[in-house]
Amino acid sequence: MPLFGTDGVRGLANGTLTAELALSLAQATAVVLGQGRIADARRAAGKRITAVVARDPRVSGHFLSAAVEAGLASSGVDVLDAGTLPTPAAAFLIADIDADFGVMISASHNPAPDNGIKIFARGGKKLPDAVEARIEQAMSGPKLMPTGADVGRVQRFADAEDRYVMHLLSSLPHRLDGVHVVLDCANGAASGASPEVFRAAGAKVTVIGAEPDGININDGVGSTHMQKLSAEVVRVGADLGIAHDGDADRCLAVDAAGRVVGGDEIMAILAVAMKERGRLHEDTLVATVMSNLGLHLAMRKHGINVRQTAVGDRYVLEGMNAGNFSLGGEQSGHVIMSEFATTGDGLLTGLHLAAEVARQDKSLAELASVMTVYPQVLVNVPDVDRDSVDTNEAVKAEVRAVADELGDTGRVLLRASGTEPLVRVMVEAPDATSAQHYADRLAEVVKKELSCN
């Protein structure tokens, strides 16, 4: 089984993800990313190979980041320790100081016992699959073992957060004066930077979920638990709420009535605003196949193309890079604004969303009404031959029949799981009852035709 998953290496800290593994992974990363034509040219110019290392506030991040830094320094890489920062801050800093690569210690929205290691290439970009495979292979090969003055140094990156905050503020199209925002920082990596930058942008800020103790990250707060944020927005009479996840690469929102505004609606708001300001490249939004039908209809109405990709922010990034597009994302709140970031950035997204509330002098509910969210039902069908979902004639015929019955008022998607022996059946329809009916109908056919029993 490959070491790298869809977003780095992730597992139970001190279980599958040990200090020894982190050390070995860092040494292999130095072999792969600290060598080559560019690295040789930097050395010839008298420059040292440099990496940025940051982490979220999980207690296990201390020993894992220490192991990563030891692995890098022992391989001759100078390390700038940025401390606790959001994942998108680490990506930004790599590009900002022209580091050779960087490492983020985080398991994102996972519970506290888990942790992960995400590696970014030069420019703060995610690694292609082929490079991850080379790093994994290098873990069993020879290491770089310099001595004397050639070993790496580990230094504190003292102004890391300040650089990131200034970058975020410089991106804003409009200040947030007069806007009251509630921030849910998930007791995670955004607990310091997010309140600071929203206040600096002029917003009145109320904060919840910003008291990390190393074990309460994502625990009943953040973008995977929106109830507390909704209640707090209503309680204090705020204009909107912004929810991050543990490493702050996501953003979901809440309007003044406490209603959750999801990733598709956020993308719709930003896409229309960016087109209006001439900042939406080729009037195109990149979204996954799971994005709501309402997003597609709204974008069509506003003359915006939607380019679809497979599920996963890395596929969104690939789609954006292929056409140099400026906006893309997922329902989960991973929104990528490529003019300012190389990855999903929950702080950047939240700031720009709040800026539209201020700039247009409209409520978030009014802005979100740009699209109608169609009821979406997802049914998982387990213990089936997932590889036959696209070739079984009976399944294909039933999908066509349901699609014909729904016409332009709905959408059907069957997708094989990438990790489990199951098929995901998704149906969108004008009402929840119809969506459930069609999803159950398709699920029965999938179960009958593709059963492994």
Secondary structure, DSSP 8 states (H G I E B T S, - for coil): --S-BTTBEEEEBTTTB-HHHHHHHHHHHHHHHS-SHHHHHHHHTT---EEEEEE-S-TTHHHHHHHHHHHHHTTT-EEEEEEE--HHHHHHHHHHTT-SEEEEE--TTS-TTEEEEEEEEGGGEE--HHHHHHHHHHTTS------GGGS--EEE-TTHHHHHHHHHHHH-SS--TT-EEEEE-TTTTTTTHHHHHHHHTT-EEEEES----SS-TTSS-STT--HHHHHHHHHHT-SEEEE--TTS---EEEETTS-EE-HHHHHHHHHHHHHHTT-SGGGEEEEETTS-HHHHHHHHHTT-EEEEE-SSHHHHHHHHHHHT-SEEE-TTS-EEETTT-SS--HHHHHHHHHHHHHHHT--HHHHHTTS----EEEEEEESB-GGGTTT-HHHHHHHHHHHHHHGGG-EEEEEE-SSSSEEEEEEE-SSHHHHHHHHHHHHHHHHHHHB--
